[in-house]
Amino acid sequence: MGLTLGELTGMREAIALLLPDTCSILQMVQSQDGEGNITSVGSAIATAIPCRVDSWHRGYLAVSGAAIEPFSRYTISMAYNQSVNEANKIKVGNDVYRVTGVNTDQSWKAVLRVDVEREI
């Protein structure tokens, strides 16, 4: 037996109280300068979204362009019906996070959890 609509609504309301931060969803747009270099610029497509950032692993090292670079993984929680995908970035305060995954397959749509890596 599944949850009733009232039970699910109650869960969503309780979760909303646990989202102390606000974030913006950025849509990345690539442009080319006069010398052929490509840059990505983020444009906010949603702002003032209640969220919570949880760190689940810090201190990874990755190889990028033959150099070792540190990065940290986080999960950002937000309202169950917020639209976000892996082409987006999320900005919380001065920190920008690259989306690496979105949990769209959970059985109870009570909260959206987005796996991210903080850009350093």
N, CA and C of each residue as an Amber inpcrd file, in Angstrom:
protein
   360
   0.8360000  -1.1800000   0.0000000   0.0000000   0.0000000   0.0000000
   0.8770000   1.2380000   0.0000000   0.5770000   2.1780000  -0.8610000
   1.3520000   3.4040000  -0.9780000   0.8750000   4.4760000  -0.0170000
   1.5300000   5.5910000  -0.0790000   1.1430000   6.7450000   0.7300000
  -0.1130000   7.3930000   0.1770000  -0.8910000   7.9720000   1.0600000
  -2.0300000   8.7650000   0.6040000  -1.5080000  10.1260000   0.1740000
  -2.3140000  10.8690000  -0.5600000  -1.9220000  12.2180000  -0.9820000
  -1.6820000  13.0980000   0.2380000  -2.4850000  12.9450000   1.2810000
  -2.3090000  13.7230000   2.5030000  -0.9860000  13.4230000   3.1910000
  -0.6040000  12.1440000   3.2420000   0.6660000  11.7640000   3.8530000
   1.8480000  12.3170000   3.0540000   1.7670000  12.2190000   1.7450000
   2.8350000  12.7330000   0.8920000   2.9400000  14.2480000   1.0050000
   1.8040000  14.9310000   1.0510000   1.7980000  16.3900000   1.2190000
   2.4320000  16.7680000   2.5550000   2.1190000  16.0210000   3.6050000
   2.7210000  16.2710000   4.9120000   4.2300000  16.0910000   4.8900000
   4.7020000  15.0710000   4.1870000   6.1430000  14.8470000   4.0620000
   6.8020000  16.0160000   3.3290000   6.1830000  16.4820000   2.2730000
   6.7440000  17.5970000   1.4970000   6.8100000  18.8670000   2.3390000
   5.7740000  19.1100000   3.1210000   5.7580000  20.2980000   3.9790000
   6.8460000  20.2030000   5.0520000   7.0470000  19.0250000   5.6240000
   8.0880000  18.8400000   6.6320000   9.4780000  19.0320000   6.0210000
   9.6830000  18.5130000   4.8300000  10.9740000  18.6610000   4.1490000
  11.2470000  20.1220000   3.8220000  10.2260000  20.8730000   3.4250000
  10.4060000  22.2940000   3.0870000  10.9730000  23.0780000   4.2680000
  10.6580000  22.6640000   5.4890000  11.1850000  23.3300000   6.6810000
  12.6660000  23.0460000   6.8950000  13.1920000  22.0460000   6.2080000
  14.5900000  21.6400000   6.3590000  15.4860000  22.1670000   5.2440000
  15.0190000  23.1560000   4.4950000  15.7860000  23.7260000   3.3810000
  16.1810000  25.1650000   3.7340000  17.2990000  25.3560000   4.4760000
  17.6580000  26.6720000   5.0030000  18.3180000  27.6320000   4.0170000
  18.8240000  27.1180000   2.9150000  19.5600000  27.9550000   1.9600000
  18.6810000  28.3080000   0.7730000  19.1890000  29.1760000  -0.0840000
  18.5340000  29.4360000  -1.3660000  19.5790000  29.2830000  -2.4600000
  19.1200000  28.8600000  -3.6210000  20.0380000  28.6550000  -4.7320000
  19.4140000  29.1590000  -6.0260000  20.2400000  29.2000000  -7.0430000
  19.8080000  29.5520000  -8.3910000  20.1980000  28.4230000  -9.3300000
  19.3340000  28.1360000 -10.2920000  19.6380000  27.1600000 -11.3370000
  20.1760000  27.9490000 -12.5250000  21.3380000  27.5420000 -13.0150000
  21.9710000  28.2300000 -14.1390000  21.9020000  27.3820000 -15.3940000
  21.5020000  27.9950000 -16.4860000  21.5520000  27.3630000 -17.8070000
  22.8430000  27.8260000 -18.4460000  23.6740000  26.9010000 -18.8550000
  24.9610000  27.2520000 -19.4250000  24.8360000  27.5070000 -20.9240000
  25.4250000  28.6200000 -21.3600000  25.4120000  29.0100000 -22.7670000
  26.8540000  29.1550000 -23.2200000  27.1970000  28.4830000 -24.3030000
  28.5580000  28.5680000 -24.8210000  28.6440000  29.6470000 -25.8890000
  29.7610000  30.3760000 -25.8620000  29.9980000  31.3880000 -26.8850000
  31.4530000  31.3070000 -27.3190000  31.7130000  31.8190000 -28.5010000
  33.0570000  31.7680000 -29.0670000  33.5680000  33.1920000 -29.2010000
  34.8210000  33.3990000 -28.7540000  35.3950000  34.7350000 -28.9030000
  36.0220000  34.8700000 -30.2890000  36.5940000  36.0020000 -30.5840000
  37.1780000  36.2710000 -31.8970000  38.3750000  35.4120000 -32.2350000
  38.9570000  34.7480000 -31.2460000  40.1330000  33.9150000 -31.4760000
  39.8050000  32.4240000 -31.5160000  38.5150000  32.0780000 -31.5020000
  38.1060000  30.6840000 -31.5800000  38.0020000  29.9690000 -30.2440000
  38.2290000  30.6730000 -29.1460000  38.0960000  30.0630000 -27.8140000
  36.6230000  29.9890000 -27.4310000  36.2340000  28.8750000 -26.8110000
  34.8460000  28.7030000 -26.3850000  34.7720000  28.8830000 -24.8740000
  33.8430000  29.7100000 -24.4410000  33.6170000  29.9180000 -23.0160000
  32.1560000  29.6230000 -22.6940000  31.9140000  29.2080000 -21.4580000
  30.5520000  28.9530000 -20.9910000  30.1740000  30.0190000 -19.9820000
  28.9850000  30.5560000 -20.1420000  28.4700000  31.5680000 -19.2360000
  27.1390000  31.0700000 -18.7050000  26.9370000  31.2000000 -17.3900000
  25.6890000  30.7540000 -16.7820000  24.6740000  31.8700000 -16.7020000
  23.4590000  31.5660000 -17.0920000  22.3540000  32.5090000 -17.0110000
  21.2990000  31.9090000 -16.0840000  20.8890000  32.6570000 -15.0610000
  19.9300000  32.1360000 -14.0860000  18.5670000  31.9240000 -14.7360000
  18.0560000  30.6960000 -14.6430000  16.7180000  30.4030000 -15.1620000
  15.7130000  30.2270000 -14.0290000  16.2120000  30.1270000 -12.7910000
  15.3590000  30.0760000 -11.6030000  16.1880000  30.5940000 -10.4310000
  15.6050000  31.4330000  -9.5900000  16.3300000  32.0220000  -8.4680000
  15.5380000  31.8680000  -7.1720000  16.2160000  32.1040000  -6.0580000
  15.6270000  32.0740000  -4.7170000  14.9020000  30.7520000  -4.4310000
  15.5020000  29.6450000  -4.8530000  14.9270000  28.3210000  -4.6500000
  15.3890000  27.7990000  -3.2860000  14.4760000  27.4580000  -2.3890000
  14.8880000  26.8790000  -1.1170000  15.6450000  25.5640000  -1.3470000
  16.7760000  25.4030000  -0.6520000  17.5900000  24.2010000  -0.8420000
  18.4270000  23.9250000   0.3950000  19.1180000  22.7910000   0.3770000
  20.0780000  22.4450000   1.4220000  21.2470000  21.7370000   0.7490000
  22.4630000  22.1040000   1.1380000  23.6690000  21.4960000   0.5880000
  24.2730000  20.5720000   1.6400000  24.4480000  19.3050000   1.2700000
  25.0660000  18.3200000   2.1520000  26.3230000  17.7850000   1.4930000
  27.4310000  17.7980000   2.2390000  28.6810000  17.2350000   1.7390000
  28.6960000  15.7540000   2.0390000  29.0270000  14.9440000   1.0530000
  29.1250000  13.5120000   1.3200000  30.5000000  12.9540000   1.0290000
  31.3540000  13.6970000   0.3760000  32.7480000  13.2650000   0.2390000
  33.5900000  14.4420000  -0.2210000  34.6490000  14.6680000   0.4800000
  35.5600000  15.7450000   0.1250000  36.9320000  15.1800000  -0.1830000
  37.6800000  15.9410000  -0.9350000  39.0630000  15.6060000  -1.1290000
  39.3880000  14.6480000  -2.2490000  38.4660000  14.4240000  -3.1650000
  38.8020000  13.6060000  -4.3310000  39.8480000  14.3270000  -5.1680000
  40.6320000  13.5490000  -5.8700000  41.5500000  14.1070000  -6.8530000
  41.1780000  13.5310000  -8.2050000  41.1890000  14.3780000  -9.2150000
  40.8630000  13.9340000 -10.5630000  41.9250000  14.4410000 -11.5210000
  42.1110000  13.7230000 -12.6020000  43.0400000  14.1590000 -13.6330000
  42.2640000  14.9230000 -14.6820000  42.6980000  16.1420000 -14.9400000
  42.0520000  16.9890000 -15.9320000  43.1390000  17.6900000 -16.7340000
  43.2020000  17.4060000 -18.0190000  44.2310000  18.0240000 -18.8580000
  45.6360000  17.7130000 -18.3800000  45.8710000  16.4840000 -17.9480000
  47.1690000  15.9970000 -17.4740000  47.5850000  16.6380000 -16.1540000
  46.6620000  17.2820000 -15.4660000  46.9500000  17.8660000 -14.1540000
  45.9930000  17.2620000 -13.1270000  46.4590000  17.1420000 -11.9160000
  45.6070000  16.6300000 -10.8420000  44.8870000  17.8090000 -10.2050000
  43.5610000  17.6980000 -10.1250000  42.7520000  18.7710000  -9.5640000
  41.8610000  18.2140000  -8.4620000  41.7300000  18.9550000  -7.3470000
  40.8360000  18.4980000  -6.2810000  39.3840000  18.8430000  -6.6090000
  38.4610000  18.0170000  -6.1350000  37.0490000  18.3740000  -6.2280000
  36.3070000  17.7140000  -5.0880000  35.1580000  18.2690000  -4.7680000
  34.3490000  17.7610000  -3.6690000  32.9510000  17.4590000  -4.1710000
  32.3560000  16.3890000  -3.6400000  31.0140000  15.9880000  -4.0530000
  30.0090000  16.3620000  -2.9760000  28.8450000  16.7710000  -3.4240000
  27.7810000  17.2090000  -2.5280000  26.4470000  16.7040000  -3.0660000
  25.4320000  16.7780000  -2.2080000  24.0550000  16.5620000  -2.6250000
  23.2800000  17.8090000  -2.2540000  22.5430000  18.3420000  -3.2080000
  21.6880000  19.4940000  -2.9480000  20.2480000  19.0070000  -2.9780000
  19.5190000  19.2850000  -1.8870000  18.1120000  18.9030000  -1.7840000
  17.2560000  20.1320000  -2.0560000  16.1490000  19.9160000  -2.7770000
  15.2030000  21.0010000  -3.0620000  13.8160000  20.4070000  -3.2670000
  12.8400000  21.2480000  -3.5140000  11.4550000  20.7950000  -3.6610000
  11.3490000  19.7130000  -4.7260000  10.4830000  18.7610000  -4.4870000
  10.3160000  17.5810000  -5.3490000  10.0150000  17.9340000  -6.8040000
   9.3810000  19.0790000  -7.0480000   8.9430000  19.4190000  -8.4020000
   9.8310000  20.4610000  -9.0870000  11.0070000  20.7260000  -8.5370000
  11.9280000  21.6770000  -9.1590000  12.5310000  21.0640000 -10.4180000
  12.6370000  21.8400000 -11.4530000  13.2070000  21.3670000 -12.7150000
  14.7120000  21.6610000 -12.7350000  15.5110000  20.5920000 -12.8670000
  16.9630000  20.7170000 -12.9760000  17.4770000  19.4810000 -13.7020000
  18.5480000  19.6530000 -14.4990000  19.1200000  18.5130000 -15.2140000
  20.6410000  18.6330000 -15.2670000  21.2840000  17.6380000 -15.8550000
  22.7470000  17.5880000 -15.8650000  23.4030000  18.6530000 -16.7460000
  22.6330000  19.3790000 -17.5210000  23.1880000  20.4710000 -18.3140000
  23.2360000  21.7720000 -17.5020000  22.6510000  21.7560000 -16.3100000
  22.5940000  22.9490000 -15.4690000  23.7530000  22.9920000 -14.4850000
  23.9450000  24.1660000 -13.9010000  24.7950000  24.3440000 -12.7340000
  23.9140000  24.9760000 -11.6670000  24.3320000  24.8390000 -10.4150000
  23.5670000  25.3900000  -9.3080000  24.4860000  26.3180000  -8.5250000
  23.9970000  27.5110000  -8.2290000  24.7750000  28.4820000  -7.4600000
  24.1250000  28.6610000  -6.0990000  24.9390000  28.4730000  -5.0480000
  24.4940000  28.6830000  -3.6730000  25.4870000  29.6470000  -3.0520000
  25.0350000  30.8410000  -2.7220000  25.9590000  31.8620000  -2.2320000
  26.9700000  32.1790000  -3.3140000  28.2620000  32.0750000  -2.9890000
  29.3240000  32.3160000  -3.9720000  29.8350000  31.0360000  -4.6210000
  29.2970000  29.8860000  -4.1950000  29.7540000  28.6000000  -4.7180000
  28.9090000  28.1570000  -5.9100000  29.5820000  27.5960000  -6.9110000
  28.9060000  27.0720000  -8.0950000  29.1800000  25.5730000  -8.1660000
  28.1250000  24.8060000  -8.4370000  28.2000000  23.3520000  -8.4720000
  27.7730000  22.8430000  -9.8440000  28.5050000  21.8630000 -10.3470000
  28.1660000  21.1960000 -11.6110000  27.2960000  19.9940000 -11.2930000
  26.1410000  19.8970000 -11.9440000  25.2130000  18.7940000 -11.7130000
  25.7690000  17.5230000 -12.3440000  25.8500000  16.4460000 -11.5430000
  26.3310000  15.1600000 -12.0540000  25.2290000  14.1050000 -12.0780000
  24.1170000  14.3630000 -11.4100000  23.0140000  13.4070000 -11.4030000
  21.8050000  13.9630000 -10.6750000  20.6310000  13.4940000 -11.0660000
  19.3740000  13.9220000 -10.4650000  18.5570000  12.6730000 -10.1660000
  18.0080000  12.5620000  -8.9590000  17.2500000  11.3580000  -8.5900000
  15.8020000  11.4600000  -9.0700000  15.5790000  11.1200000 -10.2830000
  14.2330000  11.2030000 -10.8580000  13.4670000   9.9000000 -10.7550000
  14.0600000   8.8700000 -10.1540000  13.4080000   7.5640000 -10.1550000
  12.9950000   7.0640000  -8.7710000  12.9020000   7.9700000  -7.7880000
  12.4670000   7.5230000  -6.4680000  10.9620000   7.2560000  -6.4720000
  10.5220000   6.3870000  -5.5740000   9.1110000   5.9920000  -5.5670000
   8.2240000   7.0340000  -4.8950000   8.7300000   7.7530000  -3.9050000
   7.9530000   8.8160000  -3.2680000   8.5280000  10.1460000  -3.6950000
   7.7700000  10.9450000  -4.3910000   8.2360000  12.2490000  -4.8740000
   8.0890000  13.2870000  -3.7570000   8.9540000  13.1670000  -2.7310000
   8.8780000  14.0610000  -1.5810000   9.9560000  15.1460000  -1.6280000
  11.1160000  14.8340000  -2.2010000  12.2270000  15.7730000  -2.2670000
  13.0690000  15.4280000  -3.5000000  13.6480000  16.4430000  -4.1140000
  14.5550000  16.2310000  -5.2490000  15.9770000  16.3040000  -4.7050000
  16.7720000  15.3060000  -4.9970000  18.1780000  15.3040000  -4.5940000
  19.0370000  15.3430000  -5.8520000  19.9650000  16.3030000  -5.8510000
  20.8140000  16.5390000  -7.0060000  22.2600000  16.3070000  -6.5770000
  22.9500000  15.3710000  -7.2220000  24.3620000  15.1470000  -6.9670000
  25.1690000  16.1670000  -7.7480000  26.1310000  16.7950000  -7.0770000
  26.8990000  17.8720000  -7.6960000  28.3650000  17.7830000  -7.2970000
  29.2070000  18.4630000  -8.0710000  30.6140000  18.6860000  -7.7330000
  30.8380000  20.1950000  -7.6740000  31.4730000  20.6270000  -6.6060000
  31.7500000  22.0620000  -6.4620000  32.8990000  22.4590000  -7.3630000
  32.7140000  23.5390000  -8.0890000  33.7730000  24.0510000  -8.9470000
  34.7580000  24.8370000  -8.0900000  36.0330000  24.5680000  -8.3050000
  37.0660000  25.2240000  -7.5110000  37.7870000  26.2420000  -8.3580000
